[in-house]
Amino acid sequence: MNTDTVTLDDIDRGLVHALQIDGRAPLRTLGEALGVSENTVARRYRRLRSAGVLRVVGTLNGGRLGYNAWTIRLRCTPDAAGAIARALAARPDTSYVHLLSGGTEISCSAQTRSGDESDALLLHRLPRTGRITAISAHLLLGHSALPNSWAGPALLTSEQTALLSPPPVDSADAAAHADSNSDVVLDDEDQPLFAVLARDGRASYAELASTTGWSDSTVRRRLTALRRAGVLAFLVDIPPAALGFRAEARLWMSVRPSRLAAVASAMAEHPEVSLVAMTTGPTNLLAAVSCRDAQHLARYLTERIASLDAIRSLETAPVIRTVKRAGALLPI
């Protein structure tokens, strides 16, 4: 998708921010927050969605169920990178797949339900080919920032955001901890629900009822329960370039352990950052950043990051192409 073919005005950008706050907010509520009619909101959303610029997706927060989250790095020969990235993106257990560093490295996010699944993923399911020169997998130990809190789309005033209130999550720190503290249990009957929401997080209750075989009231109750438990989250899927952020990068940092939590918290406040996570491995902190351009990225690294003196080493890899984002396989 070529973001240069679509221009977002303030109403469009306000809509993106509003949906980031509550991806399933009714059109009327969105219109009230933006100061426009319900029809205008519907028309703007349809335009952006049909152009491939904007989607709302329902995602499973496996951390609330005790799942393990992983970031995987693969280095490969340039001629094989695209095919391997597409193969990883086609898997249901991956959510983000990026080509990095001149097309010789792939970054992939995945989650597994158990130790056995982790072993299967890391030992058996990853591609095995001589064109892959190195593989490393890093367990995510906790998040300080997640994509649904990225400041890039922020535009609305505090008065406007106050009109948008998604169902509260039972635990205030649900996004920051991977403890299994939810009473919700998923079963096979939930699979069709998550499948539809992964394609369209704003699917109507009637469509969800038709797919699951449940009544509208049952669908509403189940969605509310899953959201309150923090098991179901709604993300705005929009390429950062559409918002003017054309330089994306992944940062792997080695931070002094006694300062790791403090550095993670400090980076989570940076408007450039959409992900901060502590990890296992030779580096112990991962971040995803989106900057306006290469000069902005350079300033971020040499000013903001450089001021955090507990960071002992830093590896930066620019994102060359995104193959999968927020669980959606993207057109090439």
N, C-alpha and C positions, 0 to 999 in steps of 0.2 A: 504494500500500500504506500503510495506516494503522498506524504503529508503536505507537500507543496501545492497540491490541487485543492485543498480545503483550507479556508481561512476561518478562524474562530473569532467572533466578536465578543463583547463583554457579556451578552446574554448566554452565549454558548459556554464561555468560561465559567460563568456563574452556575450554569447547569452542571458542568463537570464537578465543581466544588460541592454543590448541593447533593449530588449523587454519591460523592465520596463520603459525605456525612451519613446519608441513609439511601442506599441503593434501591430500596423498594418504597421510597416515599411516594404517596399518591400524587398524580399530576396536579391536582388542585393545591396540595401543600407546596409542591415545587413552585407553582405559579405565584402563590402568596409570598414565598421567600424571595423570589426574583422580581416581583412587582410586575408580572406579565400575566396574560390569560392562560388558562389551562390548555387551550388549543395551540397557543404559541409554543408552550413547553413540549406538547406532543409532536408538533411539526418539527421543532429543532432536534429533538431526540431521534425521530425517525430519519431525518436528514443525515445526522452524524453517524448513526448506526448503519444505514444503508451504504454510506461512503467507506465503511470499515474503520472509522476513526475512534468510535466510542462504543463500548459495551459495558453492561453490568453483569458480573458473573457471581454465582454462588459457589463458595469454596468450603471445603471441609478443613476445619482447624483441628488436625489430628492431635496436636499437643494436649488438647483438653480431654482426649481419650487415652492418653499415654502412648501415642505413636511417637516414633523417632523421626526427626527431620535431618536431612543430609544435604550437604553441598558437595558436588562431585566435579573434579577437574580432570579432563582428558587432554593430553597432548597428542597430536597426530600429524601425519603428512598433509600438506595443503590440498592435495587432490582428493583426499578422503574425508575432510572435515565436514563438508556439506551433507554428504550421505549419512555419516554417523550422527550428526546433529538431528537430521530429520528422523532417523530411527529412534533416537532417544525421545524426541518430541512426540512420536506416535504412541508412546507408552502411557497408560493411564496413571501411573504413579509419579510422573514428572509434572512440574508446574511451570518452571522457567527454564528455557534452554537458550543460551547465547553463544555466538561465535566471537572469540576474542583474539586480540594480539595478532593481527594480520592473517587471521583464518587458520592458525595452527593450533589453537586451543579452544576447548569447549567447556563452558560452565553450565552445570545442570543442577536443579533443585529437585529433591524427591522426598517422599515420606513413606515409612514402613510401619506396619502395625505391630510387629513382634521381632524378637531376636532372630527367629528362623527366617522371616521375610528379609531382614537386613542381610543375613548371610547369603540368601538366595540372590538378592540384588547385587551385592558387592562381589560375590564369588562366581556366580553363574549367569546372571542376566545381562550384565554389561557387555557391550560388543567385544568380541575377541577376534582381533585381526592384527596382522603384522604392521598395519598402517597406524595403529595406536602405539605411540612410543612411551607413554607414561599415563598412569591412572592414580589418583589419590582421592580418598573419600574422607570427609570431615563431618563429624556429628555436631549438630547445632545444640549448644548447651543452654541457650536462653537468648531472647530478643529484647533489645532496647528500642528498636524502631521497626515498623513493618510497612509494606507498600500502602496500606490503607490510611496511613497517617502522614504520608509525604506532603510537604508544604507546597510543592509545585503548583497544584491546581488552586491554591487558596486565593480567594477573591472576595468572598462575602464578608459583610460586617458582622459584628457580634450579635446585633439585633436580628439580622437575617438568619444566622446559624441557629439562633434560639428557637426559630420556628420549626426546625428540623430535629426531631428527637427519635432516633431508633430505639427499639426495645433495649433496656439496660441489660448488660451481662451480669450474671450473679456475682462474679468475682471481679473486683476493679482491676486486678492485675492479671487477668486471664491471658492477655496477649504477651505478657512479659515472662510468663512461667510455663514450663512444659509439664507441670504436675497434672496427674489424672484426678481431677476433683469434680468431675461432672457426674450427675446422676443419670444422664441420658445414655441410653444404650442403643446403638444402631443395629439394625437387622436387615435382612434381604428386602423387606418391604420398603426400606428407605432408598434403595438403589435407584429406582426410576425417578424419585424426587430429586436427588442430587444430580442425576444425569441431565434432566431438563434444566435445572438451575445453572449447571456448568455451561450450558449453551446460551441461556438467556436468564439472567438473574431477575428480570422483571416479567417473566412469564406470568400470565394471569392465573388467578386461583382456579378458574374454570379449566384452563389447560392443564394445570397441575393435578386437578381432580380427575380429569379424563385419563391422564397418563398413569396415575397411581391406582385408580379405581376407588379412591376415597371420596367422601363427600366434601363439598367446599368447606364446611365447618371443621372437619377433621384436618384438612390441609392447613387451614389457618392456625389451628391449635398446635399442630406439629411444627410449623415454621416458627411460631412464637416460642415454643419450648426449646427448639434447637438454637435459636438466636440468643435466648436468655442464658442458655448453658454455655454459650461461646463456641459451640460445635460448628455452627453455620455462620459464615461471615460473607458479606457482599463487598466485592472489590470493583472499583472503576478500572476498566481495562482501556487505557489510552496510551499511544506511543508518546513518550516525553517530547519528541520532536514537534508534535502537534501543538504543544504548549510553549515551544520556543527553546527547549532544552535539547540541543543537538550533540552534546558530548557526554555519553554515558561511560562509566568505568566501574570495574570491580576492584576493590582494594583488599589486600590481605596483609594484615599487620601483626607484628610480634610486639606485645605490650607487657610491661613489667606486671607480673601477676597481682601484686599488691595494689596496683592502680587500674586493673582491667575493668572493673565495674564502673569506676569513675570516668574512665575514658569513653566507655560505651555510652554512658548517660550523657556525657558532654557532646559526643557526636550525634546522638539522637536529636539534639536541639538544632543541629545545623540544617538550614533549609534545603541544602543540596542533597541530603541523605534520605533515601527511601528504605534502607535496610541496614540494621546493625545487629550482629549476632556474634556471641562468643562461640568458639569452635574448638574441637580437638585438632591435633596435628602440629606441625612445625611452626605454624602461625596460630594465634589464638583469638583473632578478631577479624571478622569479615564485614565489609560495608559495600553498599551499592550507592553510587552517587550520579546525579544528573546535573550537568552544568550547561550554561548557554552556549559555550563554544570552547575551543581548546585553551584560549587565554584565560577564561573563567576557571577551567579545570586547573590550570597551572597556578593561578592565584590561590585556589582552594588548597592545593597541596602544599604550597610554600608559605601560606599564611595561617589558615585555620588548623590544618593538620600539623604543621611544623610547630605550632604553639603548644601542642600536647607532648611535653617532653618525656612522658612515660612510654611513648611509642619508640621501640628500639630499632625496628626495621619496617620497611613499607615496600610492597610490590603492587604496582598499578598496571591493570590490563584494560585497555579501551574495548568497549563493545562495538564490534564491527557489524553484526547483524543479529537480530532477535528472531529466533525460529519459533519459540513458544513463550507466551506471556500470560500469566494468570490462568494457566491451564488450557489455553486455546492454541491450537496449531495454526500458525499464521501463514497466509499466502506468500510465496516466494516472489 
